[in-house]
Amino acid sequence: MNMINKEPERYDIEALLPWHAAGTLSRRDADRVEQALAGDRELARRYDLVREELAETIHLNETLGAPSARAMEKLFAAIDAEEARAPRRQRTFDFGTRISEFLSSFTPRTLAWSATAAAAAILVQAAVITSVVVKEQGTSTGPSLASAASDGSFAVVRFAPQATATDITNFLGAYKATVVEGPLNMGGQLYRIRLSEAKLPKDEVGKIIRQMQGESKVVGFIAVNE
Amino acid sequence: MQAKSDEVLIGRIANGDRLAMQVLYARHHVRVFRFVVRLVRDEGMAEDLISEVFLDVWRQAGRFEGRSAVSTWMLAIARFKALSALRRRPDEELDEEAAGAIEDPGDDPGTTLEKKDKGAIIRKCLVGLSADHREIIDLVYYHEKSVEEVAEIVGIPENTVKTRMFYARKRLAELLKAQGIERGWP
């Protein structure tokens, strides 16, 4: 068996052993570790130590028990009290509220820089789409939805992070499309857009979607929405 | 699969679905509790804190963007709550716990080994680690969090995650050595 001679590389691999034992490495890193383990007896011995720690950590945690029913009762009593004071609204296209709530969420120190950057990108895009909707619908009281969102043909779209207000305006204008709802409660920043006031045949909708998919500067993801 | 299903629940919770909240609670409360109890070393306090964690989930579900797994997001909230609670706790209480967490290594290690099996000694030493080291060991080994997820929960760079894990394991090896278990590493 050959040992890994390059110390820095070995250190890198050894640092990954705990995650390899827990099965949380990417396929690529897992393959690197497996390859190194196969050729390095000392590393394999150290991996056994990691596995021993893993087993005992699980054992230890499993002996910690579980919270009593009191915790759940307290939680739902608090939820009931909140709902009695201020019943929750269904999520709407209320960007003002969303943005102010969103900014307030920046206080916990648990937010890493990467999360902050991602959040800022969403904020910018939300502002972009808001401006588009406001412009398209000529309202001065804040963004609103296009009316009668049930008639016509629809798609859900996630705009590309780099898309500007002009890009989105031009894109919607070119296809005579309107934002009718969003962000949707489906994870990510999805918006529902109306492709046509009339219900179009499926193949025609498919054709429009394929064309829109080609606009990669503006469209990150798009799919038919029945 | 569960991560996706958690996201669906969060979407429903954002719209005020109480049943979805119950499902999410049933699915995660034990693990969140164990994570918190290992940080604060007080079951009563941990119970109070998990109620607060899930109440925050209820309140903030509408802001969840799906960039990380729901469990990762919840552990980050739990950690924040636990550390805030610890900061409010008197220092003397913490010192007493730290002192009592591990046996005096000055006793005869050979006798200790005879009395206890190796696994029990490892678990005892895991309890004796510092809060930072306990936390990272638990997140990696028990909560099955990747390097990226640990970085997000703890709020440190990914390279620091790896380094901290290394030092946590090194400290564990030192504690084991003091208990008569020589592992030949580091």
Chai-1 contact restraints between the chains, C-beta under 6 A:
chainA,res_idxA,chainB,res_idxB,connection_type,confidence,min_distance_angstrom,max_distance_angstrom,comment,restraint_id
A,A15,B,K162,contact,1.0,0.0,6.0,A-B,restraint_1
A,P18,B,V140,contact,1.0,0.0,6.0,A-B,restraint_2
A,P18,B,M165,contact,1.0,0.0,6.0,A-B,restraint_3
A,A22,B,V140,contact,1.0,0.0,6.0,A-B,restraint_4
A,A22,B,Y141,contact,1.0,0.0,6.0,A-B,restraint_5
A,A22,B,E144,contact,1.0,0.0,6.0,A-B,restraint_6
A,T24,B,E144,contact,1.0,0.0,6.0,A-B,restraint_7
A,T24,B,S146,contact,1.0,0.0,6.0,A-B,restraint_8
A,R46,B,W185,contact,1.0,0.0,6.0,A-B,restraint_9
A,L49,B,R183,contact,1.0,0.0,6.0,A-B,restraint_10
A,L49,B,W185,contact,1.0,0.0,6.0,A-B,restraint_11
A,L54,B,Y141,contact,1.0,0.0,6.0,A-B,restraint_12
A,E56,B,G119,contact,1.0,0.0,6.0,A-B,restraint_13
A,E56,B,I122,contact,1.0,0.0,6.0,A-B,restraint_14
A,E56,B,R123,contact,1.0,0.0,6.0,A-B,restraint_15
A,T57,B,I137,contact,1.0,0.0,6.0,A-B,restraint_16
A,T57,B,Y141,contact,1.0,0.0,6.0,A-B,restraint_17
A,T57,B,Y142,contact,1.0,0.0,6.0,A-B,restraint_18
A,I58,B,Y142,contact,1.0,0.0,6.0,A-B,restraint_19
A,L60,B,R123,contact,1.0,0.0,6.0,A-B,restraint_20
A,L60,B,L126,contact,1.0,0.0,6.0,A-B,restraint_21
A,N61,B,R34,contact,1.0,0.0,6.0,A-B,restraint_22
A,N61,B,Y142,contact,1.0,0.0,6.0,A-B,restraint_23
A,L64,B,R34,contact,1.0,0.0,6.0,A-B,restraint_24
A,L64,B,V37,contact,1.0,0.0,6.0,A-B,restraint_25
A,A66,B,V30,contact,1.0,0.0,6.0,A-B,restraint_26
A,P67,B,F33,contact,1.0,0.0,6.0,A-B,restraint_27
A,P67,B,E47,contact,1.0,0.0,6.0,A-B,restraint_28
A,P67,B,I50,contact,1.0,0.0,6.0,A-B,restraint_29
A,A71,B,E47,contact,1.0,0.0,6.0,A-B,restraint_30
A,A71,B,I50,contact,1.0,0.0,6.0,A-B,restraint_31
A,A71,B,S51,contact,1.0,0.0,6.0,A-B,restraint_32
A,K74,B,S51,contact,1.0,0.0,6.0,A-B,restraint_33
A,L75,B,S51,contact,1.0,0.0,6.0,A-B,restraint_34
A,L75,B,F54,contact,1.0,0.0,6.0,A-B,restraint_35
A,L75,B,L55,contact,1.0,0.0,6.0,A-B,restraint_36
A,A78,B,L55,contact,1.0,0.0,6.0,A-B,restraint_37
A,I79,B,W58,contact,1.0,0.0,6.0,A-B,restraint_38
A,R88,B,G16,contact,1.0,0.0,6.0,A-B,restraint_39
A,Q90,B,N15,contact,1.0,0.0,6.0,A-B,restraint_40
A,R91,B,A14,contact,1.0,0.0,6.0,A-B,restraint_41
A,R91,B,G62,contact,1.0,0.0,6.0,A-B,restraint_42
A,E101,B,R63,contact,1.0,0.0,6.0,A-B,restraint_43
A,S105,B,R63,contact,1.0,0.0,6.0,A-B,restraint_44
A,P108,B,F80,contact,1.0,0.0,6.0,A-B,restraint_45
A,R109,B,G155,contact,1.0,0.0,6.0,A-B,restraint_46
A,T110,B,A76,contact,1.0,0.0,6.0,A-B,restraint_47
A,T110,B,F80,contact,1.0,0.0,6.0,A-B,restraint_48
A,T110,B,G155,contact,1.0,0.0,6.0,A-B,restraint_49
A,A112,B,E152,contact,1.0,0.0,6.0,A-B,restraint_50
A,A112,B,G155,contact,1.0,0.0,6.0,A-B,restraint_51
A,A118,B,R67,contact,1.0,0.0,6.0,A-B,restraint_52
A,N185,B,G11,contact,1.0,0.0,6.0,A-B,restraint_53
A,G187,B,E7,contact,1.0,0.0,6.0,A-B,restraint_54
A,G187,B,G66,contact,1.0,0.0,6.0,A-B,restraint_55
A,G188,B,G66,contact,1.0,0.0,6.0,A-B,restraint_56
